[in-house]
Each structure stands twice: as C-alpha cells, then as structure tokens.
C-alpha cells in the first residue's frame, strides 16, 4: 500500500483534475454538441431503409443548454407530401455523455502513479472503449425508439418491452461512471506497479512484479 | 574488527521465475482485471434485473417520498419552513420535485456491483454494500437539501449546483467509498494468513 500522504496527494490531484475538466466552461457545451453530432453521424447511418436518424443541436432554442442535442428518428413511409409525420425524439445532453466520462478517465489516469507514456496509452485505450460503448448505447436506444408503435420500424415482443427499457436505462446510467472506471482499470491498472496485489488477487509465491 | 577474515561471497538470491516475453508479462496482470470487469458486468445486469420485479416501482416511490420527508425534517431542524407534497419539497414559492433519476441509484448499483465482483468474503461484501450504500445515500440527501436551499435563496445558481457541482461530488464519493472498502478488504487477513481469496 502507498503511504497515506501519497494517497491524499493522488486523491487531491484526482479531485482537482476532475473538477477542472468536467466543468462547463464557456464554449465547451457548444464544442461537445458539435463533436457528438459529428460522432453520431459517423457511427449511425442517417438513412437506413425507411429509418432516418437526425442529430440536431438545440443550443439556439430558448430554454435549452448549449450542449443539448436531439436525436430524431423518423419513418420515411409515414411522412406526408409536405414532409410531416410522426417523430421520436431522444434528448441527449452531449456533455454528460462525452465530456464527463472523458474527464473522469483523465482524472483517474492523472491520479494513477504510472509513467506519462503508460498514461497516454491507457488514455487511448480508455477513449476507444468509451466511444465504442457510446456507439453501442446510441444504437440500442435508437433501435428501441424505432420500435415505438408510432414508427413501427422494428418490433420488440411484449415480454421483452420491460427488459429492453431497463437495459436502455442501464446503458445510459453506466456511461457516466462505470465505463470510464472500467476503461481505466483495463488501460492503466495492469501496467501499474503492483497490479495484481492492488486488485487483491493471490499471486503465486515466486511471481515478482514484472512491471518496469 | 578482524581484518584478516575472509570476505564471504553472499549466495545469489533466488531469482523469481519470470514470464518470458512482453505478452506474458502483460497477461499476468490483465487477466484478473478482465475477469473483474466481466463479473462487474454480470452483477450490473443482475441489479438492473431487480428493477423488473413486480412492486419495484411501488417500493421506489415509497422510498422517494420518505427520503423527501427526511430531508424536509432535517431542513426544518435548521429553521427552514418546508412542507412536503408527495415527492416535492416546498418552501414559499420554491419547490423541488424528486424523481427516480435523482436517487443516485446508478451510483449505488456501480458500488454494489464492484463490491460483488471483487474477490472478498461474503461478510466483507455485505459490510461493503451497506457502508457504500449509506455513504451514497447520505451524500444524496445532502444534495437534495442543498438543491432546495439553492433554489430558495439563489435560484440563478441552481443549474450550476445541480448540473456542475453535484454530479462530480457524487462520483468522488462513490469512487472514494468503493476504493476505501477495497483497501479495507485487502488489509483484512483471512484464516490461512493470505489476504484475499482468489
């Protein structure tokens, strides 16, 4: 175990970095909304058969925050001649899904006593993991909304309705804490000085810590 | 001091077996982490599956209403004049309504799943789940009370406190208590002298 003073110093570093990086500084919300819209457009096809998915920024709308996004799902076959028809809107605050997980990941890495090279490697691994999870979560939520009766773009059996809702809620809730923490564990902890002992697993007697 | 004594060469220290190659080096540490992550995901699914049980919504609503009553009672102890209406704390023109997402359930699930996934004794896990649950619950009560006070005394700062400060504080509290439990669980030896069962 590390001495208490070291732990306190690392904890302080974590809190300060987390506070600085997750705060909504001027311009950050707008940048996050732009980034998320770009990311969404890259990973989710705008038109897939009859389904159209739009990522819209709402920052200019009164009462909305600069990072507010709206993901709209439309069934093309249900639109009338003027382009009107039923839409399912998914509110998506971009900062909660991109800035905060990344801020938590970076804060954990800065507070982990490993070299900067390993931190950079862990940051790459963690960022990829967060983006991959987000891709999965958005795809799932869009699929769930596509199955709404007013769109009928997909079908969810009635006995699966509640599990699907619960899974959707779980995916959204886990983005902010579990995904960055697990990404940090995978990316940084195996390379830390006492990886196996820190995790509490029994090491064979003749095994030395092999980390440089 | 006898200078003529022969210098003895110390016997070479037994060298630990080293895994050969860089891959083997990383595999040693990575597998336990991946196993932990896998178990964490399974436990998360189990905890969210509990929300599908009949009666969960009733229990949650009851829990929210009673949490709000407790918060109102504590605020009134400090001279505030709050009233409760369902899941809403009122005070003059200020009202704060508590919904399911305000109950920090995702943080409790995170801590409980991490504790269940960690290799420790059942008793230690029970202590961990209780302690982390209580700490997160206490932080959340404090959050609801400060949000009510902010809304009453300085409404313009409500978004700042609600969306900027408290999410970060809850993350810090959750991680802090979970890591403190892990430190505690590792430090406690079990019967055969080792620290944590594999």
Interface residues (C-beta under 8 A of the other chain):
Chain A: X1 X11 X14 X15 X18 X19 X22 X23 X24 X96 X100 X104 X162 X163 X166 X167 X169 X170 X173 X174 X176 X177 X178 X181 X182 X185 X186 X189 X190 X191 X195 X196 X197 X198 X199 X200 X201 X202 X206 X207 X208 X210 X211
Chain B: X16 X17 X18 X19 X25 X26 X28 X29 X30 X32 X33 X34 X36 X37 X40 X44 X45 X48 X49 X51 X52 X105 X106 X107 X109 X110 X113 X114 X118 X119 X120 X163 X164 X167 X168 X171 X172 X174 X175 X176 X182 X183 X185 X186 X187 X194 X195 X196 X197 X198
